[in-house]
């Protein structure tokens, strides 16, 4: 039996308060454009970016 690691809540990430990563910023820009939202990903933390990615994936059907 293969055990899967449960996904950790971004709010609990040790590095969650660090600046958004390059890949997150790029993907968020793409998702925001597809969703018709204005967003400056550079203003987000890594944890905030992760949450926003999840929201925009749901909105754009990319989940």
N, C-alpha and C positions, 0 to 999 in steps of 0.2 A: 504494500500500500504506500503510495506516495503522498507525503504530507505537504501541503501548500502553506507558505507563510502568509498569514493574514496581512492585508494591506494596512499600513500604518496611516493613521489620520495625519494629514499635513500639519495640523495644529500641534502635533506631538513631535514633529521632526526636530532634531537637535540643530540642524542647519537651516531650518525653515525661515528664520529671520534674515538670512543672507539675501543679497540681491538676486533677482531673476537670472537664470542662466541664458546663454546665447540661444541654445536650441528652444527653450521655453518661449523666449521672446519672439523668435521667428515664427514658431507654430501659433502662438497667440495672435500675432499680427494677421496670419493667414485665416485663422478661425474667425476673428473679429470682422475681417473684411467679408467673409462668406455670410456671417450672421447679420451684416449691416450695422454693426456696432462701432462706435468710436472708442478706442482704447489705447492707452500709452503703457505698454507692458513694462517699460523701463522703470515705472513707478511702483511696481509690485515686488514683493518678496518671493522667494522660491515657493513657499507654502501657499501664498495668495495666488500665485500663477498657476499652481497645480489645481486649486479649487476652480479657478476661472476656466482653465482648460476643460475640466469636467463639465462645467455649465455650458460652455460653447459647443462642446462635442454633442451634448444632448440637443441643443438648439439647432445645430446644423445636420444632425443625423449621422455624425461620424462616430458615435459611441460604439 
